[in-house]
Amino acid sequence: MAITAAMVKELRDSTGAGMMDAKKALTENDGDMEAAVDWLRTKGLAKAAKKSGRTAAEGLVAVAVEGGKGIAVEVNSETDFVAKNADFQKMVAGIAQTALGTNDLEGLKAAEMNGKTVEQTVTDAVAVIGENMSVRRMTAIEGEQVVTYVHNAAADGMGNIGVLVALSGDNEAFGRQVAMHIAAANPAALSEDDLDPAVVEKEKQVQMDIARESGKPEAVIEKMIVGRMKKYMAEITLLSQQFVVNPDLTVGEAAKEAGVTITGYARLAVGEGIEKAEEDFAAEVAKMNS
């Protein structure tokens, strides 16, 4: 597979590796970006890539709670200008309230809102505003108490990041602190038990390969891996992360002190995982003047 300059740039941006190292990593792995990241990490040339995806699409995430149920909905638009539009925000708020009576994205799109389906409402808005929009994602959680938080709020209950936290026990103030922590730290799972075993095994293999590069005996490497995996879990699982409000405690320890149990969470960020094609401005200007 031909390795392009754009591929090298993408790998460099995501790993911080040097140009020649990035190119070699892609060449060694036939252009496979994920494999190239792992190769660089094995050689000690890159940090673990966060695969949350670059935020490229615009729009809003709205949250709503009713009883013990909380929902977060992402509605995308093409530009930030539309996301700031009062009519768009009113529509997103209506979609969030409608979502409380549904269980999944397809059910939400088919649900009635002001005499039309949500999907038809969005289609009509596209025709009026002249910009593409979509209800992209919805997530719901339930618990004794569900607390919400929105980051960079554009209006009440909606912003760039929406977080839901389900608690067993009554402590809304603590739940909000945890929600803010989740917005900032973006954990991969609640606890180690909630992680995909394949993801854990892949990380373990990467760490084994890194350790073997040191030339140490297998017995020593096995002990090294135990410590490294413990550190990995502490970085990516919510209950084991250092609590941003009090770094002396993990989130799990802080919850115990607060007299609650965190039973679940959800986090949606606008445009997460969507990549918008970046224009090469210099090439565009050169083309215009050729």
URMOCOR-V275517 format. One record per helix or strand of 3 or more residues. SS is the DSSP state (A for helix, B for strand). FROM is the first residue (numbers start at 0). TO is the last residue. If there is no record, write none. Layout:
{{SS;FROM;TO} {SS;FROM;TO}}
//
This chain:
{{A;4;14} {A;18;27} {A;32;41} {B;57;65} {B;68;76} {A;79;82} {A;85;98} {A;104;109} {A;117;128} {B;132;141} {B;144;150} {B;160;167} {A;171;184} {A;191;193} {A;196;211} {A;217;235} {A;237;239} {B;245;249} {A;250;257} {B;260;268} {A;280;287}}
//
